[in-house]
Amino acid sequence: MKLKVMCLLVVLALTGCLEQDIQRSVLYLEADGSVTWRMYMIATNDPEAEPEKAAERVEQLLQELASGQDFCSEALLEMGAFEIETRIVRREQPLEFTVEGRFDDLDPILEVMLEESTINWEMVDTAEGRLLRFAADGPSPKNEKAHFPLELVLPAGRVLKGGVVHPLDPNRIIVQKPADWDGLELIRGFE
């Protein structure tokens, strides 16, 4: 399972003659502490693939997405997501789709995303809810591109300090590199 989940986070996943790329990843943190993880994906054929095989692989991926049996959905289920939803945005090349999983809390996502990084986090109970505090400790991991770019969207008033704030939405934090985690403090939600 661990290998499969880590492969989910690899930005470029080669599957047959299709290359799947995570274009954007967004974590929506709710006031109750639950999280929705949405990945925006693009799949393109290898230009050197035989046209017939490429068409078969596209059709296979579309069927997997429609049935919820695609690689990303299965990996999210193994991580503990209790609700998975896929949306096909574009059925022609390049294919575009989203995969979304809902979790009870942020912990399983952070464990996978930050497992091999030098970013640490701790949780402290406060009157407002659980404080989530991040700190970068050491050089960037070799696979840092697997975690970025990432956006964290929080209920109003949940960002205490740090982070790169989206210019149009003060409740949206953009994490473009490991250093963006350093010093970030969030209120995760009520337990």
DOSESE-227891 format. One record per residue (C-alpha): residue number from 1; residue in one letter; x, y, z. Coordinates in nm, 4 decimals, padded with zeros to 6 digits, always signed. Example, Ala and Ser with C-alpha at 12.3 -4.5 7.8 and 13.67 -1.06 7.14 Angstrom:
2
1, a, +01.2300, -00.4500, +00.7800
2, s, +01.3670, -00.1060, +00.7140
***
This chain:
191
1, m, +00.0000, +00.0000, +00.0000
2, k, +00.2743, +00.2465, +00.0961
3, l, +00.4432, +00.2126, -00.2414
4, k, +00.1136, +00.2604, -00.4247
5, v, +00.0245, +00.5692, -00.2229
6, m, +00.3695, +00.7211, -00.2731
7, c, +00.3407, +00.6571, -00.6455
8, l, +00.0187, +00.8601, -00.6393
9, l, +00.2215, +01.1626, -00.5416
10, v, +00.4749, +01.1288, -00.8198
11, v, +00.3994, +01.4171, -01.0501
12, l, +00.4541, +01.2225, -01.3686
13, a, +00.3035, +00.8733, -01.3715
14, l, +00.3695, +00.6617, -01.6781
15, t, +00.0879, +00.4161, -01.7352
16, g, +00.1199, +00.2267, -02.0585
17, c, +00.1361, +00.4889, -02.3301
18, l, -00.0391, +00.7577, -02.1232
19, e, +00.1442, +01.0086, -01.9088
20, q, -00.0629, +01.1336, -01.6133
21, d, +00.0396, +01.4602, -01.4558
22, i, -00.0947, +01.6208, -01.1388
23, q, -00.1424, +01.9821, -01.2477
24, r, -00.2719, +02.1124, -00.9185
25, s, -00.3516, +01.9703, -00.5781
26, v, -00.5872, +02.1412, -00.3325
27, l, -00.6651, +02.0489, +00.0283
28, y, -00.9956, +02.1914, +00.1544
29, l, -00.9887, +02.1958, +00.5370
30, e, -01.3334, +02.2211, +00.6957
31, a, -01.4236, +02.3721, +01.0342
32, d, -01.4955, +02.0227, +01.1732
33, g, -01.1405, +01.9073, +01.0885
34, s, -01.2370, +01.6985, +00.7842
35, v, -01.0462, +01.7439, +00.4591
36, t, -01.1230, +01.7098, +00.0902
37, w, -00.8194, +01.6462, -00.1316
38, r, -00.8786, +01.7366, -00.4969
39, m, -00.6211, +01.6656, -00.7682
40, y, -00.6454, +01.8211, -01.1123
41, m, -00.4961, +01.5766, -01.3631
42, i, -00.3984, +01.5729, -01.7304
43, a, -00.3275, +01.2541, -01.9256
44, t, -00.1520, +01.2620, -02.2617
45, n, -00.0371, +00.9921, -02.4995
46, d, +00.3287, +00.9244, -02.5529
47, p, +00.4009, +01.0726, -02.8979
48, e, +00.5903, +00.7555, -02.9913
49, a, +00.3021, +00.5217, -02.9015
50, e, +00.1227, +00.3295, -03.1713
51, p, -00.2096, +00.5058, -03.2439
52, e, -00.4185, +00.1920, -03.1901
53, k, -00.2613, +00.1151, -02.8515
54, a, -00.2846, +00.4799, -02.7500
55, a, -00.6578, +00.4862, -02.8295
56, e, -00.7094, +00.1631, -02.6314
57, r, -00.5302, +00.3076, -02.3285
58, v, -00.7367, +00.6290, -02.3432
59, e, -01.0579, +00.4249, -02.3546
60, q, -00.9358, +00.2056, -02.0673
61, l, -00.8560, +00.5103, -01.8515
62, l, -01.1979, +00.6639, -01.9245
63, q, -01.3653, +00.3374, -01.8164
64, e, -01.1531, +00.3203, -01.4998
65, l, -01.2410, +00.6801, -01.4127
66, a, -01.6126, +00.6218, -01.4752
67, s, -01.6119, +00.3153, -01.2481
68, g, -01.3884, +00.4643, -00.9770
69, q, -01.1257, +00.1965, -01.0356
70, d, -00.8482, +00.4273, -01.1506
71, f, -00.5101, +00.4328, -00.9803
72, c, -00.5635, +00.7627, -00.7935
73, s, -00.9049, +00.6648, -00.6562
74, e, -00.7728, +00.3314, -00.5317
75, a, -00.4743, +00.4993, -00.3650
76, l, -00.6999, +00.7517, -00.1894
77, l, -00.9206, +00.4685, -00.0634
78, e, -00.6153, +00.2902, +00.0751
79, m, -00.5185, +00.6130, +00.2552
80, g, -00.8567, +00.6165, +00.4292
81, a, -01.0757, +00.8392, +00.2124
82, f, -01.4421, +00.7564, +00.2694
83, e, -01.5802, +00.9368, -00.0333
84, i, -01.4168, +00.9321, -00.3762
85, e, -01.5405, +01.1282, -00.6745
86, t, -01.3928, +01.1543, -01.0233
87, r, -01.4973, +01.4041, -01.2858
88, i, -01.3937, +01.3837, -01.6484
89, v, -01.3510, +01.7393, -01.7712
90, r, -01.2194, +01.6645, -02.1203
91, r, -01.2474, +01.3322, -02.3059
92, e, -01.0148, +01.4240, -02.5937
93, q, -00.6383, +01.4627, -02.5920
94, p, -00.5164, +01.5793, -02.3580
95, l, -00.7610, +01.4140, -02.1189
96, e, -00.8438, +01.6280, -01.8165
97, f, -01.0039, +01.5007, -01.4989
98, t, -01.0255, +01.5560, -01.1259
99, v, -01.0017, +01.2978, -00.8508
100, e, -01.1315, +01.3948, -00.5089
101, g, -01.1236, +01.2116, -00.1765
102, r, -01.2787, +01.3103, +00.1564
103, f, -01.1017, +01.2296, +00.4834
104, d, -01.2000, +01.2568, +00.8500
105, d, -00.8861, +01.4593, +00.9192
106, l, -00.5595, +01.5812, +00.7724
107, d, -00.3269, +01.3299, +00.9406
108, p, -00.3190, +01.0521, +00.6760
109, i, -00.2596, +01.3083, +00.4013
110, l, +00.0252, +01.4783, +00.5875
111, e, +00.1823, +01.1430, +00.6703
112, v, +00.2002, +01.0530, +00.3018
113, m, +00.2882, +01.3969, +00.1670
114, l, +00.5542, +01.4816, +00.4217
115, e, +00.6828, +01.1329, +00.5070
116, e, +01.0088, +01.1577, +00.3153
117, s, +01.0505, +01.5324, +00.3501
118, t, +01.2314, +01.7444, +00.6037
119, i, +00.9095, +01.9166, +00.7072
120, n, +00.7847, +01.8473, +01.0584
121, w, +00.4482, +01.9281, +01.2084
122, e, +00.2934, +01.9221, +01.5522
123, m, -00.0574, +01.9648, +01.6852
124, v, -00.1464, +02.1561, +01.9995
125, d, -00.4968, +02.1842, +02.1465
126, t, -00.6141, +02.5442, +02.1895
127, a, -00.9460, +02.7102, +02.2762
128, e, -01.0129, +02.7694, +01.9043
129, g, -00.9385, +02.4114, +01.8003
130, r, -00.6273, +02.2142, +01.7138
131, l, -00.3284, +02.4254, +01.6183
132, l, -00.1226, +02.2728, +01.3385
133, r, +00.2331, +02.4102, +01.3298
134, f, +00.4866, +02.3329, +01.0520
135, a, +00.8648, +02.3700, +01.0456
136, a, +01.1191, +02.2942, +00.7735
137, d, +01.4189, +02.1107, +00.9133
138, g, +01.7080, +02.0640, +00.6706
139, p, +01.7454, +02.0552, +00.2930
140, s, +01.4620, +01.9848, +00.0515
141, p, +01.3818, +01.6198, -00.0186
142, k, +01.4860, +01.4700, -00.3507
143, n, +01.1226, +01.4208, -00.4496
144, e, +01.0006, +01.7679, -00.3515
145, k, +00.8160, +01.8094, -00.6824
146, a, +00.5848, +01.5272, -00.5740
147, h, +00.4297, +01.7582, -00.3142
148, f, +00.4074, +02.0891, -00.4969
149, p, +00.2340, +02.3030, -00.5987
150, l, -00.0286, +02.2545, -00.3318
151, e, -00.3043, +02.4817, -00.2082
152, l, -00.4622, +02.4729, +00.1373
153, v, -00.8108, +02.6253, +00.1606
154, l, -00.9309, +02.6920, +00.5148
155, p, -01.2432, +02.8260, +00.6813
156, a, -01.2202, +03.1998, +00.7580
157, g, -00.9820, +03.2926, +01.0363
158, r, -00.7943, +02.9627, +01.0434
159, v, -00.4553, +03.0875, +00.9190
160, l, -00.2629, +03.2218, +01.2167
161, k, +00.0677, +03.3095, +01.0542
162, g, +00.3087, +03.2232, +00.7775
163, g, +00.2542, +03.0773, +00.4361
164, v, +00.2148, +03.2409, +00.0973
165, v, -00.1382, +03.3791, +00.0910
166, h, -00.3270, +03.3785, -00.2399
167, p, -00.3677, +03.7411, -00.3563
168, l, -00.7448, +03.7070, -00.4086
169, d, -00.8377, +03.4754, -00.1210
170, p, -00.6881, +03.5245, +00.2282
171, n, -00.8110, +03.1776, +00.3285
172, r, -00.6074, +03.0067, +00.0525
173, i, -00.2424, +02.9261, +00.1230
174, i, -00.0141, +02.8346, -00.1670
175, v, +00.2690, +02.5903, -00.0960
176, q, +00.5085, +02.6038, -00.3900
177, k, +00.8253, +02.4753, -00.2238
178, p, +00.9266, +02.3165, +00.1087
179, a, +01.0268, +02.6533, +00.2571
180, d, +00.6635, +02.7666, +00.2276
181, w, +00.5714, +02.5213, +00.5065
182, d, +00.8225, +02.6750, +00.7476
183, g, +00.6527, +02.8698, +01.0251
184, l, +00.3003, +02.8089, +00.8915
185, e, +00.0396, +02.7814, +01.1674
186, l, -00.3201, +02.6769, +01.1047
187, i, -00.6200, +02.6004, +01.3198
188, r, -00.7195, +02.2575, +01.1962
189, g, -01.0696, +02.2371, +01.3384
190, f, -01.2662, +02.1374, +01.6413
191, e, -01.2296, +01.7831, +01.7691
***
